[in-house]
């Protein structure tokens, strides 16, 4: 096959700075914490009489406090999607940390879980709304613990291993 003189094999890789395999592994790793914490948030809402309560609080951070109510609304959909995306990002962050360091998977899982709890508290403080307004500190710590437990398990199920 004929090529122009300025074309090289490296040109195809020029804009591919993201390591695709690590990204796929991270997203796959984040699926388990996303599923586990979504179930927890639904359970916390059911306990308080409104299954969508926590997702409404998450969605209200983006849509404004007027969008959230105790019933199913647009804030519920936005909140659920935002929650899932953030959990997948935690999976990518965990996978990146483990790949860079090569060991201490459990330590990195605990660190990411703790960072998640801190992020929930900071977002509530900065945006004046969020998950920490509708859940107790104990519930937030439970979510962080589940994230820390689910990340290494999710990594075991990820197809391409780091």
N, C-alpha and C positions, 0 to 999 in steps of 0.2 A: 504494500500500500504506500502510495506516495505521500509525503508530508512536506509542508512548507518549511523553509529553512529556519524559521523562528519558532516553530513548534517543538516542544520537548515533552518528555514523559513527566517531568516535574511540574509542568504547567497545569496538568490535571489535578495535582494535589495542592496547588497554590492556595486555594481558598478553603481547604479542608482542615482547618486547625483543630476542630473538635474531633476527638477520638470517638468514632461512631460506636465501636464495641463497648467502650466504657459507658457511654451515654445510654445505650440499650440496656446494659447490665444495671445501671443506676435506676432507670425507670422501672425495670422489672423488679428490682429490689424494693422500690417504693410502693409497689402494688399491695403488698401484704400489710404494711403499716396503714396505708390508705383505707383498706377494707376494715381493719381492726378498729381504727379510730372513728371511722364513719359509723360503725355499729355502736361504739361507745357513745358518740354524740347523740345518736337517735335514742339510745337508752336513757341518757340523761334528760333528753327532752320529754320522753314518755313519762319518766318519773315526775317531772314538773307539770305534766298535763298538756304539753304541746310538743309533739315530736319534732317539729321544725324550728323550735325555739332557738337552738344553738346555731343552726345554719342561717336563720334570719339575722342573728347578731353578727355573724361573719359577713353576710351579704350587705348588711347596713353600713359596714365600714366603707364600701365602695359606692353604694347607691344613696347613702344618707339615711339618717335615722327615721325619716318619714316612710321609707319603703318597708320597714320591718314591722310586722305585727305578730300576733300569736298564731295566725293561720298561715296556710301555704300561700306564698307570694313569689314575686320575681326575686326578692331577696333570698328566698330559700334556694332557688336554682343557682343563683350567683354564688351564694355561700357554700353550697355543696361542691360546685365546680372549683371554687377557689381553694377549698379545703383539700380536695383531691390533688390539684396541681401542686400545692405546697408540700403535701406528703411525698409526691413523686420527686420534687426538688430535694427534699431531705434524703431520699434514696440516692439521688445522683451525688449529693454532697458526701454522704457516707461512703459510697463506692469510690469516689475520688480520694478521700482521705485514706481509705484502706489501701488503695492501689499505690498511692504515693509513699506510704510508710511501710507497707508490706506485712505488717503484723499488728497486734493489739486490736483485733476486731471488736472485742467486747468493750474495751475502753473507748473506742471511737463511737460505738453505739450509745453508750451512756452519755458521752459528750454531746452527741447530736440530739438525744432526748432532752438533756438539760437545756441545750440551746433552744429547742422548741418551746419549752416552758417559759424561758426568759423572753423569747420573741412574742409569745402570747401576752405576757404582762406588759412588755414595752409597747406593742401595738395598741393595746387598750389605753395605755397612758397617753400615747402620742395622738391617736385618732379619736379619743374620747368615746370609743365604743369597741366592741369585739367580744370575744369568747369569755374573757375574764370577768365581764360584767354579769354574765348569766350562770357561771359555774363557780364553785368554791375553789379555794387554793388546793384542797385535797383532790378534787376532780382534775385540776390542771396537772398536778403531780402524777396522778394515775395515767393521764394521757402521755406524759413524758416517759413514764416507765414502760408503757405498752409500745411506744415508738422505739425505745431502747432495746426491748426484747424482740420486737418484730423485724428490725433491720437485719441482724445477722441471719435470722431464719429466712427472710426474703432473699438474702444474698445466696443462700444455699440453693434456692429454687431458681435463681436467675440462670438463663441458658448459657450465655458466654461467661465463663468464670474469669475473674480478674486475677 
